[in-house]
Amino acid sequence: MEERKKEVIETAKKLFLEKGLNNVTMNDLMIEAGLSKATMYRYYDSIHPIAFEVEYEMIQEIFADLRLVDVSNRSGGDALKEILLILVDRFVVHIKAYRYISMFDFLYTDQYPNDNLSQEYNKVIQSIIKANISGEKVKEQFDEALTYVSVIFAYLQKLAHRKEILDKGEIDVIERLDIVKKMIHQLLK
C-alpha cells in the first residue's frame, strides 16, 4: 500500500511540474500511474492531499541540505549566514522544488481546502524549519532567522517560477544568486 502511495506522489510531482499544479486532475494521475478509480480513491479522496504531500516532500528536499551544516561553534549571525548561503548555493539543485512550492503557494493563497490539511501543513512546516534552523545560537535569534529565511526563500521561489525566462537564458541565474549572496553578507556582518 505504501509503495502505491509513493508511486502516486512521484507521478503527481512529475505531472504538477510538467502541466502546472492547477492543471492536473485525479483522472490524469490515475491514467499516468496506471491505477483504477477505486484504487486511487482508496489512497486519496481528492487532488488536495496529494498536492500537500508533494509540498511536504519538496520542502524537506530543500531543507535536507541544512542538516549537513554544523553551526554549533558559530555565533547566531554566522550560523544564520551559513544557512542562508546554503539555501542560495543549492538553488539550482532544487529549482524544481522551489518551482513547485511557488505554484502551491499561489494555488492555496487564500485558503486551504479544509482545516485539517491547514493544521497538519502548518505543523509539518514548523517542524521542518525548527529541525533545520537548529543550534542554541540560532534559536536565540529564531524570529530574525525565520524572517531572513522566509525572505530568501520567497525570492528563490520567484526566481524558480520564471521557468520560461530561465530556459531561454534571459536571466543569468548565477549572477542573480551572487547578488543574493552579497546581500546576505551585507546583512549579516
C-alpha positions as CSV (number, residue, x, y, z in Angstrom):
1,M,0.0,0.0,0.0
2,E,2.8,2.5,0.9
3,E,4.5,1.6,-2.3
4,R,1.4,2.5,-4.3
5,K,1.0,5.8,-2.5
6,K,4.7,6.6,-3.1
7,E,4.1,5.9,-6.8
8,V,1.1,8.3,-6.9
9,I,3.2,11.0,-5.2
10,E,6.1,10.6,-7.7
11,T,3.6,10.6,-10.6
12,A,2.0,13.7,-9.2
13,K,5.3,15.5,-8.8
14,K,6.1,14.8,-12.5
15,L,2.7,15.9,-13.7
16,F,2.5,19.0,-11.5
17,L,5.8,20.2,-12.7
18,E,5.0,19.5,-16.4
19,K,1.4,20.8,-16.5
20,G,1.2,23.1,-13.5
21,L,-0.5,22.3,-10.2
22,N,-3.9,23.6,-11.1
23,N,-4.0,21.8,-14.5
24,V,-3.7,18.2,-13.1
25,T,-6.8,16.2,-12.3
26,M,-7.3,13.0,-10.4
27,N,-8.1,11.4,-13.7
28,D,-4.7,12.5,-15.1
29,L,-3.0,10.9,-12.1
30,M,-4.9,7.7,-12.4
31,I,-4.1,7.3,-16.1
32,E,-0.4,8.2,-15.6
33,A,0.0,6.0,-12.6
34,G,-2.0,3.2,-14.2
35,L,-4.4,2.9,-11.3
36,S,-8.2,2.3,-11.3
37,K,-10.5,4.8,-9.9
38,A,-11.3,2.6,-6.9
39,T,-7.6,2.1,-6.1
40,M,-6.8,5.8,-6.5
41,Y,-9.7,6.8,-4.2
42,R,-8.7,4.2,-1.6
43,Y,-5.5,6.3,-1.1
44,Y,-6.7,9.9,-1.7
45,D,-10.1,11.4,-1.8
46,S,-9.1,14.5,-3.9
47,I,-6.1,16.1,-5.5
48,H,-5.5,18.4,-2.5
49,P,-4.0,15.9,-0.1
50,I,-1.7,14.8,-2.9
51,A,-0.6,18.4,-3.6
52,F,0.0,18.8,0.2
53,E,2.1,15.6,0.4
54,V,4.2,16.7,-2.6
55,E,4.7,20.1,-0.9
56,Y,6.0,18.4,2.3
57,E,8.5,16.4,0.2
58,M,9.6,19.4,-1.7
59,I,10.3,21.4,1.4
60,Q,12.0,18.5,3.1
61,E,14.2,18.1,0.0
62,I,15.3,21.8,0.2
63,F,15.9,21.8,3.9
64,A,17.7,18.5,4.0
65,D,20.9,20.2,2.9
66,L,20.9,22.2,6.1
67,R,21.2,19.1,8.3
68,L,24.7,18.7,6.9
69,V,25.9,22.0,8.4
70,D,27.4,22.2,11.8
71,V,26.6,25.6,13.2
72,S,27.2,24.7,16.9
73,N,30.5,26.6,17.1
74,R,29.4,29.7,15.4
75,S,27.6,32.8,16.6
76,G,24.0,33.2,15.8
77,G,24.6,35.6,12.9
78,D,27.4,33.4,11.4
79,A,25.2,30.3,11.7
80,L,22.3,32.1,10.1
81,K,24.6,33.4,7.3
82,E,25.7,29.8,6.6
83,I,22.1,28.6,6.5
84,L,21.1,31.3,4.0
85,L,24.1,30.8,1.8
86,I,23.5,27.1,1.6
87,L,19.9,27.8,0.5
88,V,21.2,30.0,-2.2
89,D,24.1,27.8,-3.2
90,R,21.8,24.7,-3.6
91,F,19.1,26.6,-5.5
92,V,19.9,25.2,-8.9
93,V,19.9,21.6,-7.5
94,H,16.4,22.2,-6.0
95,I,14.9,24.5,-8.7
96,K,12.0,22.1,-9.4
97,A,11.2,22.0,-5.7
98,Y,11.2,25.8,-5.5
99,R,9.0,26.0,-8.7
100,Y,6.5,23.6,-7.2
101,I,6.4,25.4,-3.9
102,S,5.7,28.6,-5.8
103,M,2.8,27.0,-7.6
104,F,1.5,25.6,-4.4
105,D,1.6,28.9,-2.6
106,F,-0.2,30.6,-5.4
107,L,-2.9,28.0,-5.6
108,Y,-3.5,27.9,-1.9
109,T,-3.0,31.7,-1.3
110,D,-6.4,32.4,0.3
111,Q,-7.3,29.2,2.0
112,Y,-6.6,25.5,2.3
113,P,-9.3,23.0,1.2
114,N,-10.1,22.1,4.8
115,D,-9.0,22.9,8.4
116,N,-7.3,19.5,8.9
117,L,-5.0,20.0,6.0
118,S,-4.2,23.5,7.1
119,Q,-3.3,22.5,10.6
120,E,-1.3,19.5,9.5
121,Y,0.6,21.6,6.9
122,N,1.5,24.3,9.5
123,K,2.7,21.7,12.0
124,V,4.9,20.0,9.4
125,I,6.3,23.2,8.1
126,Q,7.2,24.4,11.6
127,S,8.8,21.1,12.5
128,I,10.9,21.1,9.3
129,I,12.0,24.7,10.0
130,K,12.8,24.1,13.6
131,A,14.7,20.9,12.9
132,N,16.9,22.6,10.4
133,I,17.4,26.0,11.9
134,S,18.9,24.4,14.9
135,G,21.6,25.1,17.4
136,E,21.3,27.1,20.5
137,K,22.9,30.2,18.9
138,V,20.4,30.2,16.1
139,K,17.5,29.6,18.4
140,E,18.4,32.7,20.3
141,Q,17.7,34.6,17.1
142,F,14.9,32.4,15.8
143,D,12.5,35.1,14.9
144,E,15.2,37.0,13.0
145,A,16.4,33.8,11.4
146,L,12.8,32.8,10.3
147,T,12.3,36.2,8.7
148,Y,15.6,36.1,6.8
149,V,14.9,32.5,5.6
150,S,11.4,33.5,4.6
151,V,12.6,36.4,2.5
152,I,15.4,34.5,0.8
153,F,13.1,31.5,0.3
154,A,10.4,33.7,-1.3
155,Y,12.9,35.3,-3.7
156,L,14.2,31.8,-4.7
157,Q,10.6,30.7,-5.3
158,K,10.0,33.7,-7.5
159,L,13.2,33.1,-9.5
160,A,12.4,29.4,-10.0
161,H,8.8,30.2,-11.1
162,R,10.2,32.1,-14.1
163,K,10.9,28.8,-15.9
164,E,10.4,30.1,-19.5
165,I,12.7,33.1,-18.9
166,L,15.3,30.9,-17.2
167,D,15.1,28.3,-20.0
168,K,15.6,31.0,-22.7
169,G,18.6,32.3,-20.8
170,E,17.1,35.8,-20.4
171,I,18.1,35.8,-16.7
172,D,21.6,34.9,-15.6
173,V,20.7,32.7,-12.6
174,I,24.3,32.6,-11.3
175,E,24.5,36.4,-11.4
176,R,21.2,36.8,-9.5
177,L,22.3,34.3,-6.9
178,D,25.6,36.1,-6.5
179,I,23.7,39.3,-5.8
180,V,21.6,37.5,-3.1
181,K,24.9,36.2,-1.5
182,K,26.3,39.7,-1.4
183,M,23.1,40.9,0.2
184,I,23.4,38.1,2.9
185,H,27.0,39.1,3.6
186,Q,26.0,42.7,3.9
187,L,23.1,42.0,6.2
188,L,24.9,39.6,8.5
189,K,28.4,41.1,9.0
